[in-house]
Amino acid sequence: MEDIEYVGVNELKDSDKADLEKLCAEYYGKVKRKIKNITHLKIHVKDHGKGGKSKFSIHVHVSAPTRFFESTASDWDFARTLHMAFNEVEKQIEHAFHDDTKFYEHKK
């Protein structure tokens, strides 16, 4: 997980930092299995709250040698926002590397 760069995590609460570490470790493994050669993963966290309840914006940027994938999500719950951002990146990766072999096997 040395390829992960965190931006803006200093303003997060300790519980959110723990969630960030846990979820990034989980999703890093998933993304690495799909791309195989990640060169860089950047997580940019922005806390829009000043006091009471906070709204979070999370920007995920995954770089590979030939292309990059990025997504942004915003929500009031930190963990849900992180899940949404990573799920969108996973969808983009699956779409980019989609293999139509099942379609052609069905046509034979």
N, CA, C and O atoms as a GROMACS GRO file, in nm:
protein
  432
    1MET      N    1   0.080  -0.119   0.000
    1MET     CA    2   0.000   0.000   0.000
    1MET      C    3   0.085   0.126   0.000
    1MET      O    4   0.039   0.234   0.036
    2GLU      N    5   0.208   0.112  -0.040
    2GLU     CA    6   0.297   0.227  -0.044
    2GLU      C    7   0.264   0.322  -0.159
    2GLU      O    8   0.317   0.433  -0.165
    3ASP      N    9   0.176   0.278  -0.250
    3ASP     CA   10   0.141   0.360  -0.365
    3ASP      C   11   0.025   0.455  -0.337
    3ASP      O   12  -0.017   0.528  -0.427
    4ILE      N   13  -0.027   0.458  -0.215
    4ILE     CA   14  -0.142   0.542  -0.183
    4ILE      C   15  -0.096   0.676  -0.129
    4ILE      O   16  -0.013   0.683  -0.038
    5GLU      N   17  -0.150   0.783  -0.187
    5GLU     CA   18  -0.123   0.918  -0.140
    5GLU      C   19  -0.252   0.974  -0.082
    5GLU      O   20  -0.356   0.972  -0.148
    6TYR      N   21  -0.245   1.025   0.040
    6TYR     CA   22  -0.361   1.084   0.106
    6TYR      C   23  -0.345   1.235   0.108
    6TYR      O   24  -0.238   1.287   0.142
    7VAL      N   25  -0.452   1.306   0.071
    7VAL     CA   26  -0.451   1.452   0.074
    7VAL      C   27  -0.573   1.496   0.156
    7VAL      O   28  -0.684   1.449   0.134
    8GLY      N   29  -0.550   1.587   0.250
    8GLY     CA   30  -0.658   1.644   0.328
    8GLY      C   31  -0.706   1.561   0.445
    8GLY      O   32  -0.815   1.587   0.497
    9VAL      N   33  -0.629   1.462   0.488
    9VAL     CA   34  -0.675   1.377   0.598
    9VAL      C   35  -0.643   1.436   0.735
    9VAL      O   36  -0.691   1.384   0.836
   10ASN      N   37  -0.564   1.540   0.740
   10ASN     CA   38  -0.527   1.600   0.869
   10ASN      C   39  -0.647   1.660   0.942
   10ASN      O   40  -0.648   1.666   1.065
   11GLU      N   41  -0.748   1.705   0.868
   11GLU     CA   42  -0.864   1.767   0.930
   11GLU      C   43  -0.973   1.666   0.969
   11GLU      O   44  -1.077   1.706   1.020
   12LEU      N   45  -0.949   1.536   0.945
   12LEU     CA   46  -1.048   1.434   0.981
   12LEU      C   47  -1.037   1.395   1.128
   12LEU      O   48  -0.933   1.412   1.191
   13LYS      N   49  -1.149   1.344   1.181
   13LYS     CA   50  -1.150   1.288   1.317
   13LYS      C   51  -1.075   1.155   1.315
   13LYS      O   52  -1.057   1.094   1.210
   14ASP      N   53  -1.032   1.111   1.434
   14ASP     CA   54  -0.957   0.985   1.443
   14ASP      C   55  -1.039   0.866   1.395
   14ASP      O   56  -0.985   0.775   1.332
   15SER      N   57  -1.170   0.865   1.425
   15SER     CA   58  -1.254   0.752   1.382
   15SER      C   59  -1.264   0.749   1.229
   15SER      O   60  -1.265   0.641   1.170
   16ASP      N   61  -1.270   0.865   1.165
   16ASP     CA   62  -1.274   0.870   1.019
   16ASP      C   63  -1.140   0.828   0.959
   16ASP      O   64  -1.136   0.765   0.853
   17LYS      N   65  -1.030   0.863   1.025
   17LYS     CA   66  -0.899   0.821   0.976
   17LYS      C   67  -0.885   0.669   0.982
   17LYS      O   68  -0.828   0.609   0.892
   18ALA      N   69  -0.938   0.608   1.088
   18ALA     CA   70  -0.934   0.462   1.101
   18ALA      C   71  -1.017   0.397   0.991
   18ALA      O   72  -0.976   0.297   0.931
   19ASP      N   73  -1.136   0.454   0.964
   19ASP     CA   74  -1.219   0.402   0.855
   19ASP      C   75  -1.148   0.416   0.720
   19ASP      O   76  -1.154   0.326   0.637
   20LEU      N   77  -1.081   0.528   0.701
   20LEU     CA   78  -1.009   0.553   0.577
   20LEU      C   79  -0.900   0.448   0.555
   20LEU      O   80  -0.890   0.391   0.447
   21GLU      N   81  -0.821   0.423   0.658
   21GLU     CA   82  -0.713   0.323   0.646
   21GLU      C   83  -0.769   0.184   0.615
   21GLU      O   84  -0.717   0.114   0.528
   22LYS      N   85  -0.874   0.145   0.686
   22LYS     CA   86  -0.932   0.012   0.669
   22LYS      C   87  -0.993  -0.004   0.530
   22LYS      O   88  -0.967  -0.104   0.462
   23LEU      N   89  -1.074   0.092   0.487
   23LEU     CA   90  -1.141   0.081   0.359
   23LEU      C   91  -1.044   0.096   0.241
   23LEU      O   92  -1.062   0.030   0.138
   24CYS      N   93  -0.944   0.180   0.254
   24CYS     CA   94  -0.846   0.194   0.147
   24CYS      C   95  -0.765   0.066   0.130
   24CYS      O   96  -0.732   0.028   0.017
   25ALA      N   97  -0.733   0.000   0.240
   25ALA     CA   98  -0.661  -0.128   0.231
   25ALA      C   99  -0.746  -0.232   0.160
   25ALA      O  100  -0.696  -0.309   0.078
   26GLU      N  101  -0.874  -0.234   0.191
   26GLU     CA  102  -0.966  -0.330   0.128
   26GLU      C  103  -0.981  -0.301  -0.022
   26GLU      O  104  -0.968  -0.392  -0.104
   27TYR      N  105  -1.008  -0.178  -0.056
   27TYR     CA  106  -1.031  -0.143  -0.196
   27TYR      C  107  -0.901  -0.143  -0.278
   27TYR      O  108  -0.904  -0.168  -0.398
   28TYR      N  109  -0.788  -0.116  -0.215
   28TYR     CA  110  -0.662  -0.120  -0.286
   28TYR      C  111  -0.638  -0.262  -0.340
   28TYR      O  112  -0.594  -0.280  -0.454
   29GLY      N  113  -0.668  -0.361  -0.258
   29GLY     CA  114  -0.654  -0.500  -0.302
   29GLY      C  115  -0.746  -0.532  -0.419
   29GLY      O  116  -0.706  -0.600  -0.513
   30LYS      N  117  -0.870  -0.485  -0.412
   30LYS     CA  118  -0.966  -0.510  -0.519
   30LYS      C  119  -0.923  -0.445  -0.649
   30LYS      O  120  -0.928  -0.507  -0.756
   31VAL      N  121  -0.882  -0.320  -0.641
   31VAL     CA  122  -0.840  -0.247  -0.760
   31VAL      C  123  -0.712  -0.307  -0.817
   31VAL      O  124  -0.697  -0.317  -0.939
   32LYS      N  125  -0.621  -0.347  -0.731
   32LYS     CA  126  -0.494  -0.406  -0.776
   32LYS      C  127  -0.518  -0.538  -0.851
   32LYS      O  128  -0.447  -0.568  -0.947
   33ARG      N  129  -0.617  -0.616  -0.807
   33ARG     CA  130  -0.650  -0.739  -0.879
   33ARG      C  131  -0.705  -0.712  -1.018
   33ARG      O  132  -0.684  -0.791  -1.111
   34LYS      N  133  -0.775  -0.600  -1.033
   34LYS     CA  134  -0.835  -0.570  -1.162
   34LYS      C  135  -0.736  -0.505  -1.259
   34LYS      O  136  -0.742  -0.531  -1.379
   35ILE      N  137  -0.646  -0.422  -1.208
   35ILE     CA  138  -0.552  -0.352  -1.296
   35ILE      C  139  -0.416  -0.422  -1.302
   35ILE      O  140  -0.351  -0.420  -1.406
   36LYS      N  141  -0.373  -0.482  -1.196
   36LYS     CA  142  -0.246  -0.555  -1.182
   36LYS      C  143  -0.123  -0.464  -1.166
   36LYS      O  144  -0.032  -0.501  -1.093
   37ASN      N  145  -0.119  -0.350  -1.231
   37ASN     CA  146   0.001  -0.267  -1.223
   37ASN      C  147  -0.035  -0.121  -1.194
   37ASN      O  148  -0.014  -0.032  -1.277
   38ILE      N  149  -0.089  -0.098  -1.076
   38ILE     CA  150  -0.121   0.038  -1.033
   38ILE      C  151   0.010   0.112  -1.009
   38ILE      O  152   0.098   0.062  -0.940
   39THR      N  153   0.020   0.230  -1.065
   39THR     CA  154   0.139   0.310  -1.039
   39THR      C  155   0.116   0.408  -0.925
   39THR      O  156   0.210   0.446  -0.855
   40HIS      N  157  -0.011   0.452  -0.907
   40HIS     CA  158  -0.039   0.551  -0.804
   40HIS      C  159  -0.188   0.551  -0.772
   40HIS      O  160  -0.272   0.540  -0.861
   41LEU      N  161  -0.220   0.565  -0.645
   41LEU     CA  162  -0.358   0.580  -0.599
   41LEU      C  163  -0.363   0.700  -0.507
   41LEU      O  164  -0.294   0.705  -0.406
   42LYS      N  165  -0.445   0.798  -0.544
   42LYS     CA  166  -0.453   0.922  -0.467
   42LYS      C  167  -0.594   0.937  -0.412
   42LYS      O  168  -0.692   0.926  -0.486
   43ILE      N  169  -0.604   0.963  -0.283
   43ILE     CA  170  -0.732   0.987  -0.216
   43ILE      C  171  -0.729   1.131  -0.165
   43ILE      O  172  -0.646   1.166  -0.081
   44HIS      N  173  -0.819   1.214  -0.215
   44HIS     CA  174  -0.828   1.352  -0.172
   44HIS      C  175  -0.958   1.369  -0.094
   44HIS      O  176  -1.066   1.351  -0.150
   45VAL      N  177  -0.947   1.402   0.034
   45VAL     CA  178  -1.063   1.415   0.122
   45VAL      C  179  -1.084   1.562   0.154
   45VAL      O  180  -0.990   1.633   0.190
   46LYS      N  181  -1.208   1.607   0.142
   46LYS     CA  182  -1.243   1.744   0.176
   46LYS      C  183  -1.361   1.740   0.272
   46LYS      O  184  -1.466   1.683   0.241
   47ASP      N  185  -1.344   1.800   0.388
   47ASP     CA  186  -1.450   1.810   0.488
   47ASP      C  187  -1.512   1.949   0.476
   47ASP      O  188  -1.445   2.049   0.501
   48HIS      N  189  -1.639   1.955   0.438
   48HIS     CA  190  -1.706   2.083   0.415
   48HIS      C  191  -1.775   2.137   0.540
   48HIS      O  192  -1.836   2.244   0.535
   49GLY      N  193  -1.769   2.065   0.651
   49GLY     CA  194  -1.839   2.107   0.772
   49GLY      C  195  -1.755   2.198   0.858
   49GLY      O  196  -1.634   2.178   0.872
   50LYS      N  197  -1.818   2.296   0.915
   50LYS     CA  198  -1.751   2.385   1.010
   50LYS      C  199  -1.829   2.380   1.141
   50LYS      O  200  -1.910   2.468   1.169
   51GLY      N  201  -1.805   2.278   1.219
   51GLY     CA  202  -1.876   2.266   1.345
   51GLY      C  203  -1.961   2.141   1.347
   51GLY      O  204  -1.907   2.030   1.352
   52GLY      N  205  -2.092   2.154   1.343
   52GLY     CA  206  -2.188   2.044   1.354
   52GLY      C  207  -2.161   1.926   1.262
   52GLY      O  208  -2.052   1.869   1.262
   53LYS      N  209  -2.261   1.892   1.185
   53LYS     CA  210  -2.249   1.776   1.096
   53LYS      C  211  -2.168   1.815   0.972
   53LYS      O  212  -2.185   1.923   0.916
   54SER      N  213  -2.081   1.726   0.932
   54SER     CA  214  -1.990   1.753   0.820
   54SER      C  215  -2.036   1.683   0.694
   54SER      O  216  -2.088   1.572   0.699
   55LYS      N  217  -2.016   1.747   0.582
   55LYS     CA  218  -2.036   1.685   0.451
   55LYS      C  219  -1.898   1.662   0.392
   55LYS      O  220  -1.813   1.750   0.394
   56PHE      N  221  -1.877   1.543   0.339
   56PHE     CA  222  -1.746   1.504   0.287
   56PHE      C  223  -1.750   1.492   0.135
   56PHE      O  224  -1.849   1.447   0.078
   57SER      N  225  -1.643   1.533   0.072
   57SER     CA  226  -1.620   1.507  -0.070
   57SER      C  227  -1.491   1.427  -0.080
   57SER      O  228  -1.388   1.465  -0.023
   58ILE      N  229  -1.497   1.318  -0.153
   58ILE     CA  230  -1.380   1.232  -0.169
   58ILE      C  231  -1.355   1.213  -0.317
   58ILE      O  232  -1.445   1.176  -0.393
   59HIS      N  233  -1.232   1.238  -0.356
   59HIS     CA  234  -1.189   1.224  -0.495
   59HIS      C  235  -1.085   1.112  -0.498
   59HIS      O  236  -0.984   1.118  -0.428
   60VAL      N  237  -1.110   1.009  -0.579
   60VAL     CA  238  -1.019   0.895  -0.592
   60VAL      C  239  -0.961   0.898  -0.732
   60VAL      O  240  -1.034   0.907  -0.831
   61HIS      N  241  -0.829   0.890  -0.741
   61HIS     CA  242  -0.758   0.891  -0.869
   61HIS      C  243  -0.665   0.770  -0.872
   61HIS      O  244  -0.574   0.757  -0.790
   62VAL      N  245  -0.687   0.681  -0.969
   62VAL     CA  246  -0.605   0.560  -0.985
   62VAL      C  247  -0.528   0.574  -1.115
   62VAL      O  248  -0.587   0.597  -1.221
   63SER      N  249  -0.397   0.561  -1.108
   63SER     CA  250  -0.312   0.569  -1.228
   63SER      C  251  -0.253   0.434  -1.260
   63SER      O  252  -0.206   0.362  -1.172
   64ALA      N  253  -0.257   0.401  -1.387
   64ALA     CA  254  -0.192   0.282  -1.441
   64ALA      C  255  -0.101   0.331  -1.554
   64ALA      O  256  -0.113   0.446  -1.596
   65PRO      N  257  -0.011   0.248  -1.603
   65PRO     CA  258   0.081   0.296  -1.707
   65PRO      C  259   0.013   0.348  -1.834
   65PRO      O  260   0.065   0.439  -1.898
   66THR      N  261  -0.100   0.292  -1.871
   66THR     CA  262  -0.162   0.333  -1.996
   66THR      C  263  -0.281   0.427  -1.981
   66THR      O  264  -0.317   0.495  -2.077
   67ARG      N  265  -0.342   0.434  -1.864
   67ARG     CA  266  -0.458   0.520  -1.844
   67ARG      C  267  -0.481   0.550  -1.698
   67ARG      O  268  -0.412   0.496  -1.612
   68PHE      N  269  -0.578   0.636  -1.670
   68PHE     CA  270  -0.611   0.668  -1.532
   68PHE      C  271  -0.762   0.669  -1.516
   68PHE      O  272  -0.836   0.688  -1.612
   69PHE      N  273  -0.806   0.648  -1.394
   69PHE     CA  274  -0.947   0.645  -1.359
   69PHE      C  275  -0.967   0.736  -1.239
   69PHE      O  276  -0.884   0.740  -1.149
   70GLU      N  277  -1.078   0.810  -1.238
   70GLU     CA  278  -1.104   0.897  -1.126
   70GLU      C  279  -1.253   0.910  -1.102
   70GLU      O  280  -1.334   0.900  -1.195
   71SER      N  281  -1.288   0.932  -0.976
   71SER     CA  282  -1.427   0.953  -0.940
   71SER      C  283  -1.434   1.045  -0.821
   71SER      O  284  -1.338   1.062  -0.746
   72THR      N  285  -1.550   1.106  -0.804
   72THR     CA  286  -1.576   1.195  -0.692
   72THR      C  287  -1.711   1.160  -0.633
   72THR      O  288  -1.807   1.135  -0.706
   73ALA      N  289  -1.719   1.160  -0.502
   73ALA     CA  290  -1.845   1.134  -0.433
   73ALA      C  291  -1.859   1.230  -0.317
   73ALA      O  292  -1.759   1.270  -0.257
   74SER      N  293  -1.980   1.268  -0.284
   74SER     CA  294  -2.007   1.354  -0.170
   74SER      C  295  -2.126   1.299  -0.093
   74SER      O  296  -2.224   1.253  -0.151
   75ASP      N  297  -2.115   1.306   0.037
   75ASP     CA  298  -2.224   1.259   0.123
   75ASP      C  299  -2.196   1.305   0.266
   75ASP      O  300  -2.088   1.356   0.296
   76TRP      N  301  -2.295   1.285   0.353
   76TRP     CA  302  -2.282   1.325   0.493
   76TRP      C  303  -2.210   1.220   0.576
   76TRP      O  304  -2.153   1.252   0.681
   77ASP      N  305  -2.211   1.094   0.531
   77ASP     CA  306  -2.145   0.985   0.603
   77ASP      C  307  -2.011   0.955   0.536
   77ASP      O  308  -2.006   0.930   0.416
   78PHE      N  309  -1.903   0.957   0.615
   78PHE     CA  310  -1.768   0.943   0.559
   78PHE      C  311  -1.747   0.807   0.493
   78PHE      O  312  -1.699   0.800   0.379
   79ALA      N  313  -1.781   0.699   0.563
   79ALA     CA  314  -1.757   0.565   0.509
   79ALA      C  315  -1.839   0.541   0.382
   79ALA      O  316  -1.789   0.484   0.286
   80ARG      N  317  -1.964   0.585   0.382
   80ARG     CA  318  -2.049   0.568   0.264
   80ARG      C  319  -1.992   0.646   0.145
   80ARG      O  320  -1.996   0.598   0.032
   81THR      N  321  -1.940   0.764   0.170
   81THR     CA  322  -1.881   0.845   0.064
   81THR      C  323  -1.759   0.775   0.004
   81THR      O  324  -1.742   0.774  -0.118
   82LEU      N  325  -1.677   0.718   0.089
   82LEU     CA  326  -1.558   0.647   0.041
   82LEU      C  327  -1.598   0.524  -0.040
   82LEU      O  328  -1.538   0.495  -0.144
   83HIS      N  329  -1.700   0.450   0.007
   83HIS     CA  330  -1.750   0.335  -0.069
   83HIS      C  331  -1.800   0.378  -0.207
   83HIS      O  332  -1.770   0.314  -0.307
   84MET      N  333  -1.877   0.487  -0.212
   84MET     CA  334  -1.932   0.533  -0.340
   84MET      C  335  -1.820   0.570  -0.437
   84MET      O  336  -1.827   0.536  -0.555
   85ALA      N  337  -1.718   0.638  -0.389
   85ALA     CA  338  -1.608   0.680  -0.476
   85ALA      C  339  -1.531   0.558  -0.530
   85ALA      O  340  -1.500   0.552  -0.649
   86PHE      N  341  -1.502   0.463  -0.443
   86PHE     CA  342  -1.428   0.345  -0.489
   86PHE      C  343  -1.513   0.256  -0.580
   86PHE      O  344  -1.461   0.199  -0.675
   87ASN      N  345  -1.642   0.243  -0.551
   87ASN     CA  346  -1.729   0.163  -0.637
   87ASN      C  347  -1.736   0.221  -0.778
   87ASN      O  348  -1.739   0.147  -0.876
   88GLU      N  349  -1.739   0.353  -0.788
   88GLU     CA  350  -1.741   0.417  -0.919
   88GLU      C  351  -1.610   0.390  -0.995
   88GLU      O  352  -1.612   0.366  -1.116
   89VAL      N  353  -1.498   0.394  -0.926
   89VAL     CA  354  -1.369   0.363  -0.991
   89VAL      C  355  -1.368   0.218  -1.037
   89VAL      O  356  -1.320   0.188  -1.147
   90GLU      N  357  -1.418   0.127  -0.955
   90GLU     CA  358  -1.423  -0.014  -0.995
   90GLU      C  359  -1.509  -0.033  -1.120
   90GLU      O  360  -1.473  -0.111  -1.208
   91LYS      N  361  -1.623   0.036  -1.127
   91LYS     CA  362  -1.709   0.027  -1.245
   91LYS      C  363  -1.637   0.078  -1.369
   91LYS      O  364  -1.648   0.018  -1.477
   92GLN      N  365  -1.564   0.186  -1.355
   92GLN     CA  366  -1.489   0.240  -1.469
   92GLN      C  367  -1.383   0.142  -1.517
   92GLN      O  368  -1.363   0.125  -1.637
   93ILE      N  369  -1.315   0.078  -1.423
   93ILE     CA  370  -1.212  -0.020  -1.459
   93ILE      C  371  -1.274  -0.139  -1.530
   93ILE      O  372  -1.223  -0.183  -1.632
   94GLU      N  373  -1.384  -0.191  -1.476
   94GLU     CA  374  -1.451  -0.304  -1.539
   94GLU      C  375  -1.499  -0.268  -1.679
   94GLU      O  376  -1.490  -0.350  -1.771
   95HIS      N  377  -1.549  -0.149  -1.696
   95HIS     CA  378  -1.597  -0.105  -1.827
   95HIS      C  379  -1.479  -0.090  -1.925
   95HIS      O  380  -1.491  -0.128  -2.042
   96ALA      N  381  -1.370  -0.037  -1.879
   96ALA     CA  382  -1.255  -0.015  -1.967
   96ALA      C  383  -1.191  -0.146  -2.013
   96ALA      O  384  -1.144  -0.157  -2.126
   97PHE      N  385  -1.189  -0.245  -1.926
   97PHE     CA  386  -1.126  -0.372  -1.959
   97PHE      C  387  -1.228  -0.482  -1.984
   97PHE      O  388  -1.197  -0.600  -1.966
   98HIS      N  389  -1.347  -0.444  -2.024
   98HIS     CA  390  -1.454  -0.540  -2.048
   98HIS      C  391  -1.416  -0.633  -2.162
   98HIS      O  392  -1.366  -0.589  -2.266
   99ASP      N  393  -1.439  -0.761  -2.141
   99ASP     CA  394  -1.405  -0.862  -2.241
   99ASP      C  395  -1.535  -0.922  -2.294
   99ASP      O  396  -1.617  -0.970  -2.217
  100ASP      N  397  -1.554  -0.918  -2.424
  100ASP     CA  398  -1.677  -0.967  -2.484
  100ASP      C  399  -1.669  -1.114  -2.525
  100ASP      O  400  -1.741  -1.155  -2.616
  101THR      N  401  -1.585  -1.193  -2.463
  101THR     CA  402  -1.570  -1.333  -2.504
  101THR      C  403  -1.698  -1.411  -2.480
  101THR      O  404  -1.729  -1.501  -2.558
  102LYS      N  405  -1.772  -1.381  -2.375
  102LYS     CA  406  -1.896  -1.455  -2.349
  102LYS      C  407  -1.998  -1.427  -2.459
  102LYS      O  408  -2.074  -1.516  -2.496
  103PHE      N  409  -1.999  -1.305  -2.510
  103PHE     CA  410  -2.090  -1.272  -2.620
  103PHE      C  411  -2.058  -1.355  -2.743
  103PHE      O  412  -2.148  -1.409  -2.807
  104TYR      N  413  -1.930  -1.366  -2.776
  104TYR     CA  414  -1.891  -1.440  -2.895
  104TYR      C  415  -1.905  -1.590  -2.877
  104TYR      O  416  -1.934  -1.661  -2.973
  105GLU      N  417  -1.887  -1.640  -2.756
  105GLU     CA  418  -1.907  -1.783  -2.731
  105GLU      C  419  -2.053  -1.819  -2.748
  105GLU      O  420  -2.086  -1.928  -2.795
  106HIS      N  421  -2.140  -1.728  -2.709
  106HIS     CA  422  -2.284  -1.752  -2.720
  106HIS      C  423  -2.327  -1.756  -2.868
  106HIS      O  424  -2.420  -1.829  -2.903
  107LYS      N  425  -2.262  -1.680  -2.954
  107LYS     CA  426  -2.297  -1.673  -3.096
  107LYS      C  427  -2.253  -1.796  -3.174
  107LYS      O  428  -2.306  -1.822  -3.283
  108LYS      N  429  -2.157  -1.873  -3.123
  108LYS     CA  430  -2.104  -1.988  -3.198
  108LYS      C  431  -2.205  -2.098  -3.213
  108LYS      O  432  -2.176  -2.201  -3.274
   0.00000   0.00000   0.00000
